[in-house]
Amino acid sequence: MSRVISRPTGFVVEDYAPAFAIDFRSPADTTDLDGVRESADLDSWQGLPFDALMQRADETCRKLQVSDADGDFIESIQRFGGHDELRRSLAATAQTLADTVGDASPLEQVRAVLLATGVVRRAEHFAVSLCCHDPQGSTELPADGTHFGYALDGEPLELLLPDGRRYAIHPGTYLCVPGSAVVTGRGRMMITTRHGYRGLFSIGGAVEPWGRLQYIDGCTDTVLVPPVRQGDPCLNALYFPPRTKQTLHVHPSLRAGVVIAGRGTCKTPTGDHPLEPGKVFFLPPETWHAFHTDAAEGNERAALTVLAFHPDSDSGPTDEEHPMLNRTYFRFFHRLRSVQRRKHA
């Protein structure tokens, strides 16, 4: 019998269960930050002197737990804006992030920055669903989205596409399948669907034992299915070394995945959630969480490895920046830009 959780508002972790599903096509009623957003009454800041205005913005960020450090908002504006004078840095930041006009007041600039960064406004919603394949039956993948899957264990599965192509999916394989498809076989596979998006078909594996990119608190990450364009979804392998105590944090969009190796704990405001291979997890947007690990089993570099789906990204190729275009030379200027990119890569 299938079991469906609709529009979860907090961290979900479940043992893999045939036909278990999460339906997040409609946004959650609330997030961990929504309740405190209501207290950020920016209209009451009207008439504050500049220094007091910046201090109030800094206090708001701490209250909303955007940062736990005094002065972080001010320091971040100074660093991002790139000017010695804080007023000029604020103006440059607001213009860069929100296209504010030159005569905008400091309050308008602060408001624009807080809105653009999602501090006082929830980020865009992405329609996503998650399901666990039933080894005793078949799983039909809908035509309205792209499906990101991972085969956990059991016998090899078969992926059948509408044009008649068939692929054997062995344990440890990940995939990205746009449009309709059917999964059959006596193995376990977790599948996350980003509705309203069409990706590129790919099959890969096995997942490496350690990541290629640095992440926070000594963790690493490998992008298994990268965004085709900037903003597109991606699938990642995330690795936690032994004795990790990850910094408490949120993401602006949801995260979904499955534990593929090791053990650990996800700590949230509502409690601690044990993680072990086969555990399926789902984090609604703006859910506070931190992953912790103990010693690894044997001499493993990663004490915990999870597969993590992101419905969006802020990296990836664009029409103005992509490998084919960037390495195409017919003016000397192109060579200058190419050297500049590679020097700062």
C-alpha positions as CSV (number, residue, x, y, z in Angstrom):
1,M,0.0,0.0,0.0
2,S,1.4,3.4,-1.0
3,R,1.9,6.2,1.6
4,V,2.1,9.8,0.5
5,I,3.2,12.9,2.5
6,S,1.9,16.1,1.0
7,R,3.5,19.5,1.4
8,P,5.7,18.7,4.4
9,T,6.7,21.8,6.5
10,G,9.6,20.2,8.4
11,F,12.5,17.7,7.9
12,V,11.3,14.3,6.8
13,V,13.5,11.2,7.1
14,E,12.0,7.7,6.4
15,D,13.1,4.2,5.9
16,Y,12.9,3.2,2.3
17,A,9.4,1.8,1.8
18,P,7.9,0.5,-1.5
19,A,5.6,3.2,-3.1
20,F,6.4,5.7,-0.4
21,A,6.1,9.2,-1.9
22,I,6.4,12.9,-1.0
23,D,4.3,15.4,-3.0
24,F,5.7,18.9,-2.9
25,R,4.1,20.3,-6.1
26,S,2.4,23.0,-4.0
27,P,4.4,25.2,-1.7
28,A,4.4,24.6,2.0
29,D,2.1,26.7,4.2
30,T,5.1,28.0,6.2
31,T,8.8,27.6,6.6
32,D,11.2,28.0,9.5
33,L,11.8,31.6,8.7
34,D,8.2,32.7,7.8
35,G,7.1,33.2,11.4
36,V,9.9,35.6,12.3
37,R,9.7,37.5,9.0
38,E,6.5,39.1,10.2
39,S,8.4,40.9,12.9
40,A,10.6,42.7,10.3
41,D,8.5,45.8,9.9
42,L,10.7,47.8,7.5
43,D,8.2,50.7,7.3
44,S,8.9,51.5,10.9
45,W,12.5,52.2,9.9
46,Q,11.5,55.3,8.1
47,G,13.5,58.4,9.3
48,L,16.2,56.4,11.0
49,P,19.7,57.9,10.7
50,F,22.0,55.9,8.4
51,D,24.0,54.2,11.1
52,A,20.9,53.3,13.0
53,L,19.3,51.9,9.8
54,M,22.3,49.7,9.1
55,Q,22.3,48.5,12.7
56,R,18.6,47.7,12.6
57,A,19.2,45.7,9.4
58,D,22.0,43.8,11.1
59,E,19.8,43.0,14.1
60,T,17.1,41.8,11.8
61,C,19.4,39.4,10.1
62,R,20.5,38.0,13.5
63,K,16.9,37.7,14.6
64,L,16.0,35.8,11.5
65,Q,19.1,33.7,12.0
66,V,20.5,34.7,8.6
67,S,23.7,35.1,10.6
68,D,24.7,34.6,14.2
69,A,27.5,37.1,14.1
70,D,27.2,40.8,15.2
71,G,28.0,43.1,12.3
72,D,27.7,40.4,9.6
73,F,25.2,42.4,7.5
74,I,27.3,45.5,7.6
75,E,30.5,43.6,6.9
76,S,28.9,41.7,4.0
77,I,27.6,44.9,2.4
78,Q,31.0,46.5,2.7
79,R,32.8,43.5,1.2
80,F,30.2,43.0,-1.6
81,G,29.9,46.6,-2.5
82,G,33.7,47.0,-2.7
83,H,33.9,50.6,-1.5
84,D,35.7,52.0,1.6
85,E,32.6,54.1,2.4
86,L,29.6,52.0,3.7
87,R,27.0,54.3,2.0
88,R,28.7,53.7,-1.4
89,S,28.9,50.0,-0.8
90,L,25.2,49.8,0.1
91,A,24.3,51.7,-3.0
92,A,26.5,49.5,-5.2
93,T,25.1,46.3,-3.6
94,A,21.4,47.5,-4.1
95,Q,22.1,48.5,-7.7
96,T,23.8,45.2,-8.5
97,L,21.2,42.9,-6.9
98,A,18.0,44.9,-7.5
99,D,18.7,47.6,-10.1
100,T,17.9,50.4,-7.8
101,V,18.1,53.9,-9.2
102,G,20.8,56.3,-8.3
103,D,18.7,58.6,-6.1
104,A,17.2,55.7,-4.0
105,S,17.2,56.4,-0.3
106,P,19.3,54.2,2.1
107,L,16.0,52.7,3.3
108,E,15.0,51.8,-0.2
109,Q,18.4,50.3,-0.8
110,V,18.3,48.2,2.4
111,R,14.8,47.1,1.6
112,A,15.8,46.1,-2.0
113,V,18.8,44.1,-0.7
114,L,16.8,42.3,2.0
115,L,14.1,41.4,-0.6
116,A,16.6,40.3,-3.3
117,T,18.4,38.0,-0.8
118,G,15.3,36.4,0.5
119,V,15.7,37.7,4.0
120,V,12.2,39.2,4.1
121,R,10.6,37.3,1.2
122,R,10.4,33.6,0.5
123,A,12.2,32.3,-2.5
124,E,10.6,30.9,-5.7
125,H,8.8,27.6,-5.3
126,F,9.7,24.5,-7.4
127,A,7.3,21.7,-7.9
128,V,8.9,18.5,-6.9
129,S,7.8,15.0,-5.9
130,L,9.7,12.0,-4.6
131,C,8.9,8.3,-4.8
132,C,10.4,4.9,-3.8
133,H,10.2,2.2,-6.5
134,D,8.2,-0.9,-5.5
135,P,10.4,-4.0,-6.2
136,Q,7.3,-6.0,-6.5
137,G,5.8,-3.8,-9.3
138,S,6.6,-1.0,-11.7
139,T,7.0,2.7,-11.3
140,E,5.6,5.0,-14.0
141,L,7.4,8.3,-14.3
142,P,5.2,11.2,-15.5
143,A,5.7,13.1,-18.7
144,D,5.6,16.6,-17.1
145,G,9.0,16.6,-15.6
146,T,12.6,15.3,-15.4
147,H,13.4,12.4,-13.0
148,F,16.6,12.1,-11.0
149,G,17.1,8.6,-9.6
150,Y,19.6,6.4,-7.7
151,A,19.5,2.6,-7.6
152,L,20.3,1.5,-4.0
153,D,20.6,-2.3,-4.0
154,G,18.8,-5.5,-5.1
155,E,18.6,-7.0,-8.5
156,P,19.3,-4.8,-11.6
157,L,16.3,-2.7,-12.6
158,E,15.2,-2.0,-16.1
159,L,14.4,1.5,-17.5
160,L,12.0,1.5,-20.4
161,L,11.5,4.6,-22.5
162,P,8.5,5.4,-24.8
163,D,10.6,4.8,-28.0
164,G,11.4,1.2,-26.9
165,R,14.9,1.7,-25.6
166,R,15.7,-0.4,-22.5
167,Y,18.5,0.2,-20.0
168,A,19.7,-2.1,-17.3
169,I,20.2,0.0,-14.1
170,H,22.6,-1.7,-11.7
171,P,22.9,-0.8,-8.0
172,G,25.0,2.3,-7.5
173,T,23.8,3.9,-10.8
174,Y,22.3,7.4,-10.9
175,L,20.2,8.7,-13.8
176,C,18.5,11.7,-15.2
177,V,15.4,11.0,-17.4
178,P,13.2,13.6,-19.0
179,G,9.6,12.8,-19.7
180,S,7.7,9.5,-19.6
181,A,9.5,6.3,-18.5
182,V,8.8,3.1,-16.6
183,V,11.0,1.4,-14.0
184,T,10.6,-2.3,-13.3
185,G,12.6,-4.9,-11.4
186,R,13.3,-6.3,-8.0
187,G,15.7,-3.6,-6.8
188,R,15.3,-0.4,-4.8
189,M,15.5,3.0,-6.4
190,M,14.7,6.5,-5.0
191,I,13.4,8.9,-7.7
192,T,13.0,12.7,-7.4
193,T,11.0,14.5,-10.1
194,R,11.3,18.2,-10.9
195,H,8.0,19.0,-12.6
196,G,7.9,21.5,-15.4
197,Y,11.5,21.0,-16.3
198,R,13.1,19.1,-19.2
199,G,16.6,18.0,-18.6
200,L,19.1,15.9,-20.6
201,F,19.0,12.1,-20.5
202,S,22.0,10.6,-18.7
203,I,23.1,7.5,-16.8
204,G,26.2,7.3,-14.6
205,G,28.0,5.6,-11.8
206,A,29.4,4.4,-9.7
207,V,29.6,7.2,-7.1
208,E,33.1,8.0,-6.1
209,P,34.2,7.5,-2.4
210,W,35.1,11.2,-1.9
211,G,34.0,14.5,-3.4
212,R,35.9,16.7,-5.8
213,L,34.7,20.1,-4.6
214,Q,35.1,21.7,-1.1
215,Y,32.0,22.2,1.0
216,I,31.4,23.7,4.4
217,D,33.0,22.3,7.6
218,G,35.4,20.0,5.8
219,C,32.8,18.2,3.7
220,T,33.1,17.7,0.0
221,D,30.7,17.4,-3.0
222,T,30.7,16.0,-6.5
223,V,28.1,17.3,-9.0
224,L,26.8,14.1,-10.6
225,V,24.2,15.7,-12.9
226,P,25.2,19.3,-13.5
227,P,22.8,22.2,-14.4
228,V,22.6,22.4,-18.2
229,R,21.9,26.1,-17.9
230,Q,22.4,28.5,-14.9
231,G,19.4,27.9,-12.6
232,D,18.7,24.4,-13.6
233,P,18.4,21.4,-11.2
234,C,21.4,19.3,-10.2
235,L,22.2,16.0,-8.5
236,N,25.1,15.9,-6.0
237,A,27.0,13.3,-3.9
238,L,27.7,14.9,-0.6
239,Y,30.4,13.5,1.7
240,F,30.9,14.1,5.5
241,P,34.2,13.2,7.1
242,P,34.4,11.6,10.5
243,R,33.4,13.7,13.6
244,T,31.7,16.4,11.5
245,K,29.7,18.9,13.4
246,Q,28.2,20.9,10.6
247,T,27.2,24.5,11.0
248,L,23.4,25.0,11.3
249,H,22.1,26.4,8.0
250,V,19.2,26.6,5.6
251,H,18.8,26.5,1.8
252,P,16.4,28.8,-0.1
253,S,14.9,25.8,-2.0
254,L,14.1,22.2,-1.0
255,R,16.6,19.4,-0.8
256,A,15.8,15.7,-1.3
257,G,17.9,12.6,-1.3
258,V,18.9,9.2,0.2
259,V,21.7,8.0,2.4
260,I,24.0,5.7,0.3
261,A,26.8,4.9,2.7
262,G,27.8,5.4,6.3
263,R,25.9,6.8,9.3
264,G,25.2,10.1,10.9
265,T,22.6,12.4,12.5
266,C,20.6,15.3,11.1
267,K,20.0,17.8,13.8
268,T,17.0,20.1,13.5
269,P,15.0,22.4,15.8
270,T,12.4,19.6,16.1
271,G,14.9,16.9,17.1
272,D,17.7,14.6,16.0
273,H,17.2,12.2,13.1
274,P,19.4,9.1,12.7
275,L,20.7,8.5,9.2
276,E,21.9,5.2,7.7
277,P,22.0,3.6,4.3
278,G,18.5,3.5,2.7
279,K,17.1,6.4,4.7
280,V,15.2,8.8,2.4
281,F,15.1,12.4,3.4
282,F,13.4,15.6,2.4
283,L,14.1,19.2,3.5
284,P,11.5,21.8,2.7
285,P,12.8,25.3,1.8
286,E,14.4,27.2,4.7
287,T,14.5,24.3,7.1
288,W,17.3,24.6,9.7
289,H,19.5,21.6,9.8
290,A,23.1,20.3,10.4
291,F,24.6,16.9,9.7
292,H,26.8,15.3,12.3
293,T,29.0,12.2,12.2
294,D,31.0,10.0,14.5
295,A,34.1,8.0,13.6
296,A,34.0,6.3,10.2
297,E,33.8,2.5,9.9
298,G,37.2,1.1,9.0
299,N,39.4,3.6,7.3
300,E,36.7,5.3,5.2
301,R,37.4,8.9,4.4
302,A,33.7,9.7,4.5
303,A,31.7,8.7,7.5
304,L,28.5,9.5,5.7
305,T,27.6,9.9,2.0
306,V,24.2,11.1,0.8
307,L,22.8,11.7,-2.6
308,A,21.2,15.2,-2.7
309,F,18.9,16.7,-5.3
310,H,18.6,20.5,-5.7
311,P,15.7,21.8,-7.8
312,D,17.6,24.9,-8.8
313,S,21.1,26.4,-8.9
314,D,22.9,29.7,-9.3
315,S,25.7,28.2,-11.3
316,G,25.9,26.7,-14.8
317,P,26.4,27.9,-18.4
318,T,24.7,31.0,-19.8
319,D,24.3,32.4,-23.3
320,E,27.1,34.8,-22.4
321,E,29.4,32.4,-20.5
322,H,29.8,28.7,-21.7
323,P,32.8,26.5,-22.7
324,M,32.2,26.6,-26.4
325,L,31.8,30.4,-26.6
326,N,34.5,31.2,-24.1
327,R,37.2,29.2,-26.0
328,T,36.2,30.6,-29.4
329,Y,38.8,33.2,-30.6
330,F,38.4,35.6,-33.5
331,R,39.5,38.8,-31.7
332,F,42.4,39.4,-29.3
333,F,39.9,40.5,-26.7
334,H,38.6,36.9,-26.5
335,R,42.1,35.7,-25.6
336,L,42.4,38.4,-22.8
337,R,39.0,37.3,-21.3
338,S,39.9,33.6,-21.5
339,V,43.2,34.2,-19.6
340,Q,41.3,36.2,-17.1
341,R,38.8,33.5,-16.5
342,R,41.4,30.7,-16.1
343,K,43.5,32.9,-13.8
344,H,40.6,33.3,-11.4
345,A,39.1,29.8,-11.8
